[in-house]
Amino acid sequence: MFDDFESAHIDTGEAQIFIRAAGSGPGLLLLHGFPETHLMWRDVALKLANRFSVVCADLRGYGKSSCPPSYPDHAPYAKRAMAADLAALMTKLGFSRFMVAGHDRGGRVAYRLALDHPDRIEKLAVLDIIPTADAWDRADARLALGYWPWSLLAQPEPLPETIMAAAAEAIVDNALGGWGSSPAAFPAEVRQAYMEALRDPAHVHAICEEYRAAATLDREHDHADQAAGRRIGCPVLVLWSGHGALAEWYAREGGPLALWREWADNVSGGPMPGGHFFPEEAPAETAARLGDFLLPATGRRPR
């Protein structure tokens, strides 16, 4: 699925981050969501590797990356810690500045990178998310029932760990077959890889810790940024499912673009074909939107 991509484990100081990398040109980091791994970018990455030096990473606690021990406050799985992993990763790969695109949980790590490491991020793309604090501040029955991982996986251990480890197949099938997406977009070997990642107790615990951090520390970090007037300085591309929850739930606020413009001045984007997992359902369209935003034809430059 990743022909001509090299794979490696990179020591970032606190974690071993698994990557696949290929291509030439400016650096582009691609980050996955739940219940996925870097495999979600299999088709998009191939299309972008002729214009970018593409790095597909497994977030700490996910896929083939390591699972650092956590603390009662969940800080090792806050997006701040995960973003620090990736800043160190890209330094080790030789990129002082780079671009980043993240889907779902990866989008939350991506915008935290832009906030915590503004001198490193040239452009940011966030796929099918709004900021974490905004999502929690506006949470209602739709979020609790529609996006059940937010509430279920954030519960105290060991309840969510026990459920996820015992029902990995059901969780993956429910996620990939729901949220507006089509199960046909996910080959059997990809589904199997996602399930296997949820059968390892260390990874299951790490993923739950990441959701617990999102419900606590990540919200606090976002609110602190807002109180301090801290904003995302680079251009931001916002893409979302054309028939998913974001466009419907936040229509009163002006939709996803209006919410992201509370965080950044240079925001563009629009809806995409497919459901929540549109990068896997519509990889050609996703790659085209990302490529045109990140490196317009008139702005191509060497690494």
N, C-alpha and C positions, 0 to 999 in steps of 0.2 A: 504493500500500500504506500510505502515511502521509498520508491525506487530512487537511487542515487542520493539519498539522504544518509548522512553519517549519524550514528548514535553514540551517546556518551553520558556518563554520570559526572557532573561538575560539583566539586566541593565549594560551597558558598560560605563556609565557616560554621554555620549552624545546621545545614542540611546538605544532603546529596540530591541534586536536582537532575532528573533524567531529561535529556533533550534529543531531538532529531533536528539536524541542520543541513541546509544546502543553499545553493544559489550564489549570486554575486550582486553587488550594489549596496545601497544603504541598509542598515540593520533593521529588521522587523521582527518583533517578538509577538508570538501568537499564544494566547492563554485560553484554556478550556473552561467548561462549566461542570455542573453535576447533572447526571452521574457519569460524565464522560471523563476522558483522559486526552492527551495530546492527539489521539487518533481522530478526534472530531475534525481536525484540520487536514485530513489526508488528501482531499481533492483540492481544497482552496490553496494549500501550501504549494502543491505541484504547479498550480497556475501562476503563483506569485514568484516562484523561485527564479524566473528568468528576468526579474526586475529588481529583486531584493535579496539580501542575505537573510534567509528565513530561518528563524529559530522557533521550534515548537517545543514547549516545556510542559512537563507534568508539575503542577503546583505541589508544594510540600504537603505530604499526607495523601496525595492522590497518585494513581497509576504506579509507575516504577520509581517515583521519588521516595525519599526516606520520610520517616515519621518522628520528628524530634519529640522528646517528652513534653507534656503540657503542664500547666500550673492551674491552681484553682481559679485564677482570673482569666484563663484561656488565652493569655497574651501571645504564646508561641504560634497561635493560629489566627490571630488578628490579621487583617489585610496589611497592616503596617509591617509586621514581621515577614509576611509572604512577599510583599513588595521589596523589602530589603534583600531577600534571597535573590530576586531577579535582577536588581541593580548590580549586585555582586557578580551574578552569572554573566551579565552582558559585559562587565568590565573584564572578566577573565577571558571572554571571547574576543576582546579587542575593540569593543564599541563604547566610546566615551559618550556618544549620543545615539539615540535610536528611536524608532517608532514602535508603538504597541497597540495591539488590538485584542480585546478580550470579550468573550461571550459568557453571559450568566455569571458564575462566581469569578471567572477570570476577568470579566469586565470590572468587577469591584476591586480586584487587585490592580488592574490597569489604571483606574482613575486615582487610586491611592498612590501608585508610582508617580503620577503626574503632580500630585499634591505634595508628596514628601521629597521627591527628587526632581524638582522643576527644571534644573539645569541639564538633566539627562534626557528628557522626553521632548522630541521634536513635534510629534503629532500623536493624537490619541483617538482610538475608535472604540466605542462601547456598544455592544450588541445585545439588544432586548433586555435592558435593565434601566432603572432609574437609580439615583444614589440611595445607599442603604438607609440613611436616616430618613429620607423622604418616604421610602417604602414603609418603614416601621411607623413613622408619624401618621401616615394615612391608612394604616392597616385596619381592615374590617373583616367581616365574614368571608368576603370574596378571596382575600389573601389567605386566610386560615384554611379555607376549604379547597381553593383552587391550586395554591402552591404549598401543599402540605409539608414539604421539607423544612420550610421556614419555622414552623411551630413544632413539628414532631422532632426533628433532629436537634433542636435547641433545648429539648428537655434534659433534665439532669441525668447523668449516667446511673445505671446501665440500661435503662429502658430503650432508648433509641438504638444503642449498639446491639442489644439483643434482638430487636425486631429486624434491623437491617441485615445482620449476619445470618439470620434464619430465613430471610425471604429476599435474598439478593436478586433472584430471577424476577420475582413479582415486582420489586421496586424498579428495576430497569425497564421491564415491559410497561409498567404503568406510566413511567416518565416519558419514555420514547414514543409511546402510543397515545399520549395525551398532550395537553397544552397546545393543541392545534396542529400537531405534527403527524406525519404519516409513517407508520412502522416500516413501510417499504423502503424508506431512505437509509435503513441501517442494515448492512449485510450481516449474515449470521456470525461471521468471525469478529465483527466489531461489537455486536451485542454480547458475545461471549467474553470478549476482553473487558467490557464494562462490568459484567457480572463478576468475573474473577477478581477484579479490583475491590469488590465489595464483600469478598469472602475472607479476606485477611483481617484478623481482629485488630491489628495495629492500624491499618488504614481505615477501618470502620470507625475506630475511636477518634482518629485524627480528623476525619470528615465531620463527625459530630461536634468535635471541638471547634472546628471552623464555623459551623452554624451557630454554636453558642457564642463565639466571639462576635459574630455578626449581630446578634441580638443584644450585645452588651458593649464591648469595647469599640467595635466599629462604629456604632451609633454615637458613642461618646466622642470619638475622634472626628467624625463628621460635624457634630454640633460644635466642637471646639474650633474647627476651621471656619464655620459659619460665623461664630461669635467674634473671631479675630479678623474677619473679612478676607480670609485667604481664599484665593480663586485659582482655577486651572488656567495657566497662561498660554498654553499651546492651542492650536486649532483642534476642535473636537468634532468627530463624525458620530452621529447617533443613528443607529439602524434598529428597527424593531419589526416584529411579525405584523404583516398587514391585516391579519384576522385574529391576532392574539390579544392578550389582556391589556397590554400597555396603552394601546390606542383607545380602548373602550373605558378602562378604569379611570384614566386621568384626563378625560376630555374636558372636564370642568376647569382644570388648571391650564388648559391649552395644549395638552398632549406632552409627550416626552421631550420635544424640543424646548418647550417653555420651561419645564422643570430643570433641564440641563443649563439653560441660559441663566438660571440663578447661581450657577457654579462657574460659568466660563463666558467670555465675551464673544468668542469666535466659534459658533456652533452651527452645524448644518446637518442634514440627513433626511431620512424619510422611511416609509414602510418598505418591507421586503416580501416577496412571495414565500409562502410556507408558514409553518407554525414557529414555536419557540426555538426549535432546532434548525432554523432556516440555513445556517452554514452547511449543514449536512444534506438538507433537502434541495437547496439551490446553490451549489458551490460555484457555478460559473457566474451567476449574478452577484454573489457575495464577493468573489475575487475581483470582479470588475469594479464594484463600488469601492472596495478597499483600495485597489490599485489606483483608481482615478483620483481618490482623495489624498492618499499618502504620497503619491509621486506622479503628478500630472505629466502628460507626455512632454510638455514644454519645460518641465522642471527636472528632468532626469539628470542624475549626477553620479559619479563613481563613489565607491565606498570611501 
